[in-house]
C-alpha cells in the first residue's frame, strides 16, 4: 500500500514565528509524518527565536539594572550633600 504524501504550505513557518517554542512543537508534531525536514525547521525556528528573545530580555534587564544603580547612587549623593 502506498502512502499518500501531501505538500504542506509555507504558512506553517508562521506558527513558530509568532508563538515561538510552543508553536514550533505544534508544527513539529503536525508536520512530522508528511514533511520531516519542514517539521525540524519549524522546531529550530521556534527554539532559536525563544533563545533570542530570552537573550534580549537578559541584556535589557542588565542595562536597566545598571542604569538604575547608577541613578540611585547619584540621587543618594544629592540627598546627602543637599545639592
C-alpha positions as CSV (number, residue, x, y, z in Angstrom):
1,X,0.0,0.0,0.0
2,X,1.4,3.4,-1.0
3,X,1.5,6.2,1.5
4,X,-0.1,9.4,0.3
5,X,2.3,12.4,0.8
6,X,1.0,15.9,0.6
7,X,2.9,19.1,0.3
8,X,2.5,21.4,3.2
9,X,2.2,25.1,2.9
10,X,4.9,27.6,4.0
11,X,2.4,29.2,6.3
12,X,3.3,26.6,8.9
13,X,6.5,28.6,9.4
14,X,4.4,31.5,10.8
15,X,3.4,29.4,13.8
16,X,6.8,29.2,15.4
17,X,7.5,32.8,14.4
18,X,4.5,34.1,16.4
19,X,4.2,31.5,19.2
20,X,7.9,30.5,19.3
21,X,8.9,27.3,21.0
22,X,5.3,26.2,21.6
23,X,4.4,26.9,18.0
24,X,7.5,25.1,16.9
25,X,6.4,22.0,18.9
26,X,2.9,22.1,17.5
27,X,4.2,22.5,13.9
28,X,6.7,19.7,14.5
29,X,4.1,17.2,15.6
30,X,1.7,18.2,12.9
31,X,4.2,18.1,10.0
32,X,6.4,15.2,11.1
33,X,4.5,12.4,9.3
34,X,4.4,14.2,5.9
35,X,7.3,16.7,5.9
36,X,10.0,15.7,8.4
37,X,12.5,18.3,7.2
38,X,10.0,21.1,7.4
39,X,8.9,19.9,10.9
40,X,12.5,20.1,12.1
41,X,13.0,23.5,10.6
42,X,9.8,24.8,12.4
43,X,11.1,23.4,15.6
44,X,14.5,25.0,15.1
45,X,12.9,28.4,14.3
46,X,10.8,28.2,17.5
47,X,13.8,27.3,19.7
48,X,16.1,30.0,18.1
49,X,13.5,32.8,18.4
50,X,12.8,31.8,22.0
51,X,16.6,31.9,22.8
52,X,16.9,35.3,21.0
53,X,14.0,36.8,23.0
54,X,15.4,35.5,26.2
55,X,18.9,36.9,25.4
56,X,17.5,40.3,24.5
57,X,15.5,40.3,27.7
58,X,18.5,39.5,29.8
59,X,20.6,42.2,28.1
60,X,17.9,44.8,28.5
61,X,17.4,43.8,32.2
62,X,21.1,44.1,32.8
63,X,21.2,47.5,31.2
64,X,18.2,48.7,33.1
65,X,19.6,47.4,36.4
66,X,23.0,49.1,35.7
67,X,21.4,52.5,35.0
68,X,19.1,52.1,38.0
69,X,22.1,51.5,40.3
70,X,23.9,54.5,38.7
71,X,21.0,56.9,39.1
72,X,20.2,55.7,42.7
73,X,23.8,56.4,43.8
74,X,23.7,59.9,42.3
75,X,20.4,60.5,44.0
76,X,21.7,59.4,47.3
77,X,24.7,61.7,47.0
78,X,22.5,64.6,46.1
79,X,20.3,63.9,49.2
80,X,23.3,63.6,51.5
81,X,25.0,66.8,50.5
82,X,21.9,68.8,49.8
83,X,23.0,69.7,46.3
